[in-house]
Amino acid sequence: MNGVGSAASTAFASLGGEAFTANSVESFGNWVGDFMISIDAFIVVAVCSFVIALIFMVLLRFMLGYCVWFAVWMVMLILAGAGVLSFSRGSQCQGESLLSTAQQMSSAVVVASSTAATNTASGSEVSDETLEGDGGSYSGVQTRSVSGLLCIPWGVANTTAARYTNPPYNVTANHCRNPYLANDTNKASTIWCYTSDPVVTWEQCLPIGVIRPVCANGYAVTNAELRQGLEYIGYVLWIMTGLYVILVLFFVSRIRLAVAVNEVAATFVAHTPRIVFVPVVQAFFGIAWVLAWSASAAFLISQVPDGYVRTDAYATYAEAYGTETTAGQCTDKWPTGSVWKDEDNCVLTMINTTG
């Protein structure tokens, strides 16, 4: 049985070596062949690159400042958005999408901020946003649903909210409520309102100041430590956003100077259109060199006869590579082939030395 196993392992090792060598040679040939087949696509892409580059150089004169400032503020938006997504992921409820959670939390922040600013400016008293139980006693002034949709007033004729009037229901204006009577069979579990969106008839609400949604069915991220880590990552990203904004404000003059320098260069290109032909000529020679190389490589590979490259496996490295005085089976031609040793599948051969 040991002899059969040794013979089988030797055969598999030999087949593996031959397959590796054959695949290496075939892969390079396939690469060159595929390139020659797609040479027309390469030429089309090269021409399109020329056209796009020229259009870009012309438009650069007029749009350079906008592009620079757009890139600067896009970095800020990316950092802030990543913080929002990380924080939202840590607060995402089971069954809710990440984007809807981020939208709900962003809407809650905007409503809370605008309400606080309005109360401060008008000197109004802060409303009681306490929500207990199913919200039947809620008396706050929330006017938007969890997704930020504006609520319509209760009791207005010819609307979906027409049946809810005060009295008998505890409703005011377009504030979110949970209106029901003591003998009603169907009662909502929290405050809600009819929305002004024709697609979304009604939607639940959260009291003003409640940023994170209450997850009755648990969180999408079940690990509490991981949720806390996502929250901290969100804070770190927001701090980085603030530092980035401060740096931008400090270096506004430098950024404007860089924009002005590049605008001068773009103006020079516009006033000296012949300079545009310099990159055109350079690119032309680069494309010509690639085409010449591909044609030469295809021609050389086509001249290699079948069997010129050895695909056999050899028992010893010296037999394959050779010695200082004798060429091996893989190095006796030019260009010389590569030699490799499969040490993972080596088979120990016992030699009888007893005579």
N, C-alpha and C positions, 0 to 999 in steps of 0.2 A: 504493500500500500504506500509506503514511503517513497519507493521508486516511482510509482505512478504519479504521486503528488509532485515530486521533484520535476519529472518530465513535463507535467502539465504547467507548472509555474514557469519553467524555462520557455515553453512554447508561448505562453501568454506574454512573457517579458519580451521575447523576440518580436511578436506581433505588435506589441505596444511601441517598441522602438521604430519598427518600420512604418507604423501608422503616423507616429509623430513626425518623422522625417518627410514622409509623403505629403502630409497635410501642410507642413511648413512651406514646401516648394509649391504645392498647388495653391495655397493661400496667396502667395505673392503674385503668382501668375494670374489668379482670379482678380486680384486688386487692379493689376495693370489692364487686364481685359475689360473689367467693369468701367475703368476710367476711359478707355478708348470707345466703349459703347456710348458713354454719356458725354463725349467730347462736345457735342452740339449744345447740351445744356450748360456746360462750362463756358462756352463762348457767349451764350445768351446772358448768363449771369455776369460775365465780365463787361459786356456792353451796358447792361442795366446799371452796374456799379459806376461806370463812367458817367452816365446820364445823371444818376442820383447825386454823385459827388459834385458835378458841375452846378446842378440846381442848388445844392446845399451851400456851395461857396458864394453863389449869387445872393441867396436869401440871408446868408450870415451877416451881411452888411446891415440889413434892416431889422433882424430879429435877434442879434447877439445878446443885447441886454435882457430881453425877455427870457431867452433860453437860460442864461446864467442864473437869474433870480428865480426862475421856475425850478431849476435843479436845486438851488439852495433851500427853497422852502419845501420842496418835495421830500428832502431828507428829514425835515422836521415832521412832516405829515406821516412819513413812514414810521418814525420812532414813536410818535404819539399813537398812531393806529395799531402798532404792534403792542403797545402797552394796553390799549383798550381790549384787544383780542385776548391777551394773556389774562387780564383781570376778568373778562367776561367768561373765559373758559373755566376759571376757578369758581364762578358763580352760576354756571349753566345748569339748568334743571334737566332731569331725565325726560327725554322725549322732545326737548326743545332744540332748535338749531342754534349754532354759535352766532350766526349773523342776527337772528331775531333777538337773542339775549343781549348782544351788543347794542342793537337798536333800542330795546326797552330801557337799558341802563343809561344810554346816552340821552334818550328822551326824558328820563327821570331827572338827570343832572340839569338839563336845560330848563325844565319846568321849575325845579327847586331854585335855580339861580335867578331866573326871571321873576319869580314870585318874591324872592327876598329883595331883589333890586327895586321892584315896584313898591313893596311895603316900606322900604327905606326912603324912597323918593317922596312918597305920598304921606308918610307918617302914619300909615294904617297899622292897626293892631294885628299881630300874628295870629292866624286862625288856629283852632285846635284840630290837629290832624290825627288824633287818637283813633285807632281802629281796634275794636274789641269784637271777638266772636265773628259773626257773619257780617258785621258792618251795618246792622240795622239802626244803630244809634250814631253812626258817623255823621259829623256835621262840618267837615272840612270844605275846602274850596277847590278841590281838584277838578279841572275841566278837560282833562285829556286822558285817553285810555292808555294802557300799558305800552302800546306801540306808537303813541304820540298823536293819535287821531283826535280831532276836536269834537267834543260832545255837543249834541243839539239840546235846546231847552226842553224841559219836561212839560207836558200838557199842551204843547202847541198843536193847534188843529191841523189836520191833513198831514201829519207826520207819524212815524212809528211810535213816538213817545206821547201821543195824544191821550191815551187812557190813563196816564199817570199824572194826576193833578193834586194840588194842595189846597184844601184837604181832599180826600182822606189820607193821602200818602205824604210822608215826610220828604218832600222834594223841593228844591229851590233852584231857579235859573237853570243853568246847564251843568250843575255840579254833580259829580259822581255820587250815587247813592245805591242802596239796596232796598228799594221800596217793596214792601209787602204788608198785608194785613194779617192779623193773628189767626184768622180762619183760612188763610190761603194754603193750598196743598203744595204748590210748587214754589220753592223759595231758593234764591241764589245763595251761594256759599260766601260771597264777598261783594264789595261795591262794584258797580258797573254803570254803563251809560249807553245810550244810542248814539252812534257816531254820524258824522257828516259825510262819511265815505259811502258811496252807493254800493260798493261791493261788500264792505264789512258793516252789517246792520248794527250790531252791538258788540261790545268788548269789555272785559274786566278792567278795573282801575287799581292803582296803588296810591296810597296817601302821599301828599307832597312831602319830600324829604326821605322817602324810602327808595333807596337806590337799587339794592339787591332784591331780586324777586324771591318770594317765599316758595320753596320747593316742597310741595306736599308729598310728591312721589320720590323724593331723594334727588341727589345730584348726578350729573352725567359722569363726573370724576368722583368715584366712590371713596378714594383715599383722602382723608382729611389733611394729612401732611402735604400731599401733592397739591391739593387745592390752595393751601396756605402758601406753598412755594410759588404757584402761578400768580397769586396775589402780590407777593413780594417782587416777582419779576416785573409785573406791571408797574409797581411803584418805581423800581429802578429805571425802567424805560422812560417813565414820565419825568424823573429827575434828569436823566440824560437829555430829554427834549428841552427842559428848561435851561440847562447849561448850554445846549447848542444855540438856543435863541439868544442867550446873553453873549456868547462868542460872536454870533452874527452881528449883533448890534454894536459890539466893540470894533468889529472889523468892517463896518459898512464902507468906510472911506477906502480901505484897501480893495474891497470887492469892486467898488466903482472905478478905482484906478485900473484894475485888471480889465474891466469891461471896456474902458476908454482905450487902453492900449490895443486890445483886440479889434476894436472898431476902427482904429487907425489902420491896422493891418488889412482889415476887410475893405476899407476905402481905397487903400493902395492897390489891392487886387482889382477893384472896380475901375480905377483910373488907368491901370496898366493891364488890359485884358490879355496881352500876349503872355503874361506870366502864368496864365492858366494852362498853357500848353506844356509847361515843365512837368507837372505830375502826370499829364496825359501821356507824354513821351515815355516817362519812366514806367508807368503802368503798362504801356504798350510793349516795351522791351521785356518787362516781367512776364506778361502773358505769353509773348513769343517764346521766351525761354522755357516756360512750363510746357508749351505745346511741343517744342523741339525735344525736350527731355522725354515726354511721354512717347513721342514717335520713336526716339532712339531706344528707349527701354522696351517698347513693344517689338522693335526689330531684333534687338539682341536676344530677347527671350524666345522669339520665334526661331532663332538659329540654333538653339540648344536641342540636340537630339534626345529622343526618349531613352532613358536609361543612362544618360551622361552623369547624373547625380546618383550616387549610391544610396540605396534605401535598405541595405541589409543591416543586421545586428551582428556584432562581433564579440567574441568571448573576452578579449582583453583590450585595454585602452591602447597598448602599443600596436596591436594589429590594425586598429582603426586609424590612429593618429600617426603611427610610425615612430622611428627612433631618430637619433642624431644623424645616422648614416643612411637609413632606409626610409623611404616614404611609405605612409600607410595607405590603406584602401580608400580613405576619404580625403587624402591630401596629395595624391599622385597626379592630379590634373590642375590646370589653372582655368578659372579661379578655384581655389581650394574650397572644399566643403567644410561645414562645421561639424565638430565632434562633441558628443555629449555622453554623459554616463548616468544611467538610471540606477542610483544607489538604493532607492526604495524597494526595488524588485530584484535585488541581487540574490543569486542562488549559490550557496556554498557547495563547491565540487570537491569531493573527497578524493585524494590522490594516494594510490598505494605506493608506499615507499619501502616496503619490506623486501623488495626484489622479486 
